[in-house]
Amino acid sequence: MKTPNILLITSDQQHWNTIGAFNNEIHTPNLDRLVHEGTTFSRAYCPNPTCTPSRASIITGMYPSQHGAWTLGTKLLEDRHTIGEDFQQAGYKTALVGKAHFQPLRSTEKYPSLESYPILQDLDYWKTKKDSFYGFSHVELARNHTNEAHVGQHYAAWMEDKGCANWRDYFLPPTGTMDPSQTYKWPIPEKYHYNTWIAERTNALLEQYKQNDDSFFLWSSFFDPHPEYLVPEPWDLMYDPDKLTIPSMVPGEHDNNPPHFRMTQEEAPDFSNLRESGFDIHGYRSHHFYEYGNKFRLTEEDRKKLVAVYYGMVSMMDKYIGSILDKLDQLGLADSTLLVFTTDHGHFFGQHGLQAKGGFHYEDLLKLPFIVRYPGRVAAGKTSSAFQSLVDLAPTFLSFSNLPIPHAMTGVDQKEVWLGISDQARDHAICEFRHEATTIHQKTYVDERYKITVYYNQTYGEIFDLQEDPNELHNLWNNPDFASLKSELLLKYVWAELGKEAMPMPRVCHA
């Protein structure tokens, strides 16, 4: 039997509970279709709640503390082994369309970056680039979320080719001329939106693979619903803000949390003591304010509107995911393609009084939507609580393709779990967040019931009972009644850390 093609579809910064099949306030007919045709895993986690580290884990099968791209503003070094190399060697076509974010926006002599200025906006370069990029023999890239000035690469070249000569009107200065104060409605025509581009180019590659009878590993990487909260009409008005459930902080819930939680609810918190690198630190600010293209105080109406627009972004993306699913059907590729839909990490839109992301390891940020479809092999319409991690994708994809899993990969092979042969391949997940060298460095261990978060050189931490306290409102870290539980979880966390150490080769002899 021929091994399957692999199609990975990802969103960016999508809360786990934004699929219509499980949340009747949002409309996602195509993700719902995947839910009905595949298995949904309700306990899937990211290895890091920021883009570069998690995305690098997807292609290396290693944790950020192992592959080295440990935070935003770092890069995945080119000598790291990636899954694309294994697939290329086995004769697969490999491609990435959309967001990579394996490298930073700034290039240095020692750490050059192809995702940096000024090459980011050298469209002639991107129109002719043919070199492999982290194991992807074909890439079509962009770097901007919504109207960011970082627009360029293949996406900008595509807009020009489509006749959108004024594309700079839809992006922020200094690249473009869009008014930074414009919120929620993005004036870009939908036909020039990057969702359209990603789906169109993904489908073109699928047609090419079908015509040539190629086996493929294809990553279709969407940018939404990552803020800024902007979406073209009519998606910006698809949801009535007054009819949505708007998450909010429960008074007193941060009283027993580490200090940075409480500080986010202050008007002007001072986090300067944590700023080792001198660069911005995600989430360590007042969460009373909107912090993207235009900083302003969030009113209650704004809080409602941003949820409505976030949902609109998900629904618009869902439409274009649907066009990819339709193309698989049209080409007769659906039955021979292992398809995974997930995201790189979660998102806050009011939960616990927080917005976006940062060093706050709640389920909202760490847990992921995660659906696997492989007709006739992976059960349809099933929901499983078996633990999954993005670090498991690489070894599992290789396993389905009957390719050897490199010993250095520390993710686990989930093939038998996806096929319903085994109940679980792991009994916990580890999530890392190291945003500065020493001052912002934490790790979370989560098992079936409990979650513990430890901080480097700090005596504070978090313990939540996800069974009795699913909303994570009561931190048990300093509660003397749970001292024995704390000791037990600390030991389990240490075991988990020991268990995920890399073993680049097996032991081959006595000495």
N, C-alpha and C positions, 0 to 999 in steps of 0.2 A: 504494500500500500504506500502510495506517495506521501511523503511528509507534508504537513500543511504549509501554506503560505502564512505569514505572520503580518497582521495589520494592527498596529497600536494607535489608538486615537486618544489624545489627551486634551483636556481643557487646562486652564491656568487659574489656580487659586479658587477652586470651586468647593463650596460647602457641601458636605456629604448628603445633606437632606434637601437637595434641590433637583430632585427627579420626580416628575409628576406621578409615577406609579406608587410612590410612597408619601407624597405631599400634594394634597389636592388643591393647594393654592398656586401651584406653578404648572405650566403647560409644556410638556416635553414629549410629544408623541413618538419621536424617533428613539430617544433613550428608553422610553417605555417599551417600545418594540424590542429593544435589546434585552430588557428585563424579562419580557415574556418569552424570548427565544433563547435565553442563556441563563447562567447562574449569577446571581448578585451576592457578593461577599460583603457582609455588614460589619466586619471587623478588619478592614484594610487600613493600613497606616503608612504615612510617609516616614522616611528615615531622617528628614530634616524639614522644618516648615518654611523653607525659603527655596527659591528657584534653582540656582546653580547646583547646590549640593544634592538636592533630590534628583534633578535631571541627570547629573553625572552618575548617581547611583543606579539609575535605570539602565544605562548602557555599560556599566562596569560590573554590576552585581556585587558592589562593595559599599560599605558605609562611608559617609563623608570623612570620618576620622581615618579611613583607610585609603581612599582614592585621592585625598589631598585637596579637593575643591571644597574647603570647609565652610565657606560663607560667601555671600555676595561680594563682588569685587575681587574674587580670586578666579583662577582658571583650573580646568582639568588639564593637567600637563599632558603633552602629546605622547609621552612614552607610556601612558597608562593603556592597558589592554581593554578593548571594548568588544561588545558582542557583534558589532558589525564586521569586525575582522574575521570572526569565526564564520559568519554567514557568507562573506565574500569568498573565503577559502573553500567553502563547500559548494560554491557555484550559484549562490543566491544573488539576486539584484538587491541592493540596499539603498534606501533613500529616506531623507528627512525633508518634510515640507512644513514650513511655519517657524515656530520658535525653537531655537536651540538653547541659547543662554548658557553655553559651556565656558564662555570667556567674558571678561569684563569690558566695560565701555571705554576703558583707558588702556593704552598699550605702553609698555616700557621696553627698554633695550633688552633686559633680562627676561621679561615675560611679555612677548608680543601677543597681540590679540587681533584676530580677524573681525571681531564684533565691536571694534572701537572706532572712534573718530581718528583720522578723516576717511579711512578706507571704507568705513560703514556706508558712506554716501558717495563712493566712487562707483557710479552705476555701470560705467564701461567695464570696470573690473568684474563686477558680479554677473554681467551678461555673458562673460567669457570664461568664468571660473569653472574648471573641470577637475580640480584636485579632490581627492578623497578627504573627508572631514570627519575625524573620529570614527572611521569605519563605514561611513556612508559614502558610497561611490557617487551618489547624486544628491545634491542639496539645493533647496530653494528656500532662502531664509529671509526673515525680517526680525527686527529687534524692538519695535515700539509696541506699547500697550495703548490702545485707542490713539489719541492725538499727540502722543509724545514726540518731541523733537528728534528722537532717535530713529525716526523712519528713514528707510534707505534700502540697501541690498536688493534682493530679487523682487521684493514687493513693490518698491518704488518704480523699478524698471518695468514691472508688469502694468502698473497704472499708466505709465507713459505709453506703453505699447497699446493699451486699451483706449487711448485717445484722451486720457485725463491730463491734459497739459497743465491744468491749474491745481494739481494735487497738493501743492504746498498750502493752499487756502485752508486745508482741513487739518493742519498740524501746527503745533506751537512754535513760536520763535525759539532760537534763531533760524531754525530750518524753514519754518512756515510762517504764516501770517494770521493764524486763528486767534481770536480774542481769548486770553486765558480765563476770563471771568465767565465764559459760557459753560454752563453745566447741564448735565443730564441728556440733552439732545445733541447728537453729533450730526452736523449738516452734511457729512459725506454721503453721496448717493450709495445705496446698498450695493449697486453693481461694481463699485470700486472698493468696497469694504474688504478687509483681509479675510473674513470668513468666506467670501465669494472666491477670492484668490486661492485659498488653501483647498477648498473643495474642488475647484476647477483643475488645479494642478495635480491633486491627488488622483482625480478621476482620469486625467490624461495618462498618468503613469500606469494606472490599472489597465487601461486600454492597451498600452504598449506591452505590459507584461503578458496580457492575454494573447495578443497577436503573436508574440515570440515564444509562447509557452514557457515563460520564465517563472521559476520559483522566486519569491520575494519576501524581504523583511522591510516593511514600509511603516514609517512613523508619521502620522498626520497630526500636527501639533498646533492646536488652536491657542489663541491669546486670551480670549474672554473666559470667564467674567472678571478677570483681573482689573481692578480700578486703574485709571480713573473711570467713574461711573458715567459712561457716555455710550449711546447707541443710536443708530439712525431711526428716523420715523419709519413705520408706525410703532416700532418696538418700544420707544421711550414712553408711549402712552398705553401700552398693552395691559398694564396692571393698575388698578385703582389703589393708591397707597392706603386709603382708609379701609380697605377690605382685606389687608394683609396682616398677618401676625408679625408685630415688630418686636424683636428681642430687646431686652433691657437688663440693666444691672439690678440685682436684688439688694436692697439696703443692708449694709453690714457684711456682705459676702466676702469682702477683702480684708476684714478685720484680722483674720488669722493667717493671711497670706504673706509671702515675702514682700518687702517694701516697694518694689517696683510696680506691683499690682495697684497698690493704693495711690501711688504717685501719678498714675495715668488719669486719675479722677480729679487731680488738682488743676488749677487754672494755669500755672506756670511752673511746672516741676523742673528741678535742676538735676539733670543726669550727667553733668559734665565730668563727675568723678569716674564714670564708666567709659568715657570716650578715649580709649587708648590710641586708636589709629588716627583720630582726628576726623574721620568720616562720619556721615549720618548713621544712626543706629535705629533700625526699624522697630517701631512700636514704642520706643522709650520717649514719650512726649505726652502732652495733654490730649486725651481722646474726646475732649469737648469740641475739637476743631476738625474741619475737613482739611486734609493735608496734601492734596494733589495739585492740579494745575493752578488752582486759586484757593488760598487758605482763607477760611471763614468759619465763624462759630456755627456749629450744627444746631439748628432749631429742631423742634419736634417734627415740624413739617419736612425738614430736610432729612431727618432720620427715616421717615416713612418713604420719602421719594427715592432715596438711594437704594432702599430695599426693592422698590418697584422697578427701578432701572436695572439693578443687579439681576433680578428675575428676567427682565426683558433681554438682557445680554445672554443669559442662559438659553432662553427660548429662541432667539435668533440663531445662536450657534447650533442649537438642536436641528433647525431647518437644514443647515448645510451638512451636518452629520448625516441627516436623512438622505441627502443627495448622494453621499458616498455609499450608504447602504443600498440605495437603489441601483447604483452603478455596479456594485458587486453582484446583485441579482441579475441585471441585464447581461452581464458578461458571463454568467454561470460560474462565478468564483466563490459565492457565499459558502457553499458546502465544503469547499477545499481550503477555507481560510479560517485560521484561529484568530479571532478578533477580541481585543481587550480594550475596554473604555475605562479610563480613570483620569486623575488629575495629579499635579505635582505636590499639592498640599491644600489645606483647607483655608477658611476665611472667617473673620468676624464681621458681622454687620449689626452690632449692638449687643451681642451676647456678652454678659459680664461687664457691660459698659465699655467694650473694646471695639475698635475698628481695624480692619485689614489683618495685620499679622505682627509678630514680635515674639519675645521670650515668654510666652504664656501658653503652657502646654495643655490647654483644654482640648476635649474631643473635637470641638468645632474647628480647631486648627490642625490637629494631627490626623483625624480620621478622614477617609476618602470615599467618594463614590467609586465603585469597582465592579465591573460587569465583564464576564467572560462568555463568549459565544463560539461554539464549534459544533455545528449541526450534526446530530447523530452520535456525538462523542461526549459533549458537555451537556448536562441535564438542562432542559428548558423550563422556565418558569419557577426555578428553585431559588431559595435564599439560604445561604450558609453562613454560619457564625465562625467558620474556620479562619484563624488569623492569616492575614496576607500583609506583605510589605513590598513597597516598590523595589527594594533591593532583591526581591525574589524573581522579578520578571526575567532578568537575563538568564539565570540558570534554568528556569522553567521553559522559556522559549527554546533554548538549546536542547532540552530534554525532549520536547515534542518533535524536534527536528532530527532526533537520533544523533545529535552531535555531542562530543565530549564536553563536559563542564570543566573549565579551568580550575585547578585546585585553589587558586588565589581568590576565587569568588566566595563570598561569605553569606550571600543569600541562600535560601533553601529551595530545593526543587519542589514545586507545588503540583506537578503533573498529575499524580495519583489523586490528589485532593480535588483538582478541577474535574477529573474524570469520574469522581464519586467512588473511587476504589478505597481511599483512606479518608478518615474523618478529619485529620489534621496533620500538617507537616511541621508546625511550630506551636508552642503553647504560650507565646508572649511576643511582644514587639518592643524594639528599642528605637527611640527617637532622640536625635541629637540636635542641639542648637548651640553653636559656638560662633558668636557674632563679633567678639573681640578676643584677643589672644588669651587673656586671663580674666577680665572683669565680667564678661558675659559668656559663660560656658556652663551648660547644663545638659543633663541627660535624663530621659524618662523611660522607665520600665513599666509596661502595662500587661497584665495577665487577664484571665477570664473575668475576674471581679475587681481587682485593685490596680491602682496606678500610683507610682512613686516617682517624684522628681528630685534629683540631687543637683547641687550647685558646687562648682569648683571653689574650694577654700571658704565655703560658707556653712554656717550651722543651721540656717533655715532651709526649708524645703516644702514639699507638698505630698500628701497622701489623700487619695479620694477613694471612697467605696462606691464603685460604679453601679453596684447592684442596689444599694440602699439610698444612694445619693447620685442618681444619674446626671443631674444638672451641675454637679461639682460645686456645690455651694458651701460645703463644710470641710475645711482642711483639717485633717486629723494629725498632722505632723507633731504638734506639741501637746496633744491630748494624752494625759498620763494613762487613761484607760486603754489606749491602743499602743502602749510602749512595746509590748511583745510582737504585735503585728508589724510595727516599724522595724524591729530587729530582723524579723523573718523576711520582709520585703527587701531590706538592704542586702541580706545574704543572697536572695534570689537575683537581685540586680547584679551583684558581683559575679555570680555564676553565669548570668547571661552575657556579661562582658567577656568573661573568659571563653565562653562558648562561641563567640563571634570573631575570635582572633583568626587571622588569615593563616592558612597552611599552604604555601606556594607549591610544595611537592609532598608526596607521601614518604614515609620512611622506607628505605629500600634495602637496608641490611642492618646487621647487628651494630656496626660501628664504622 
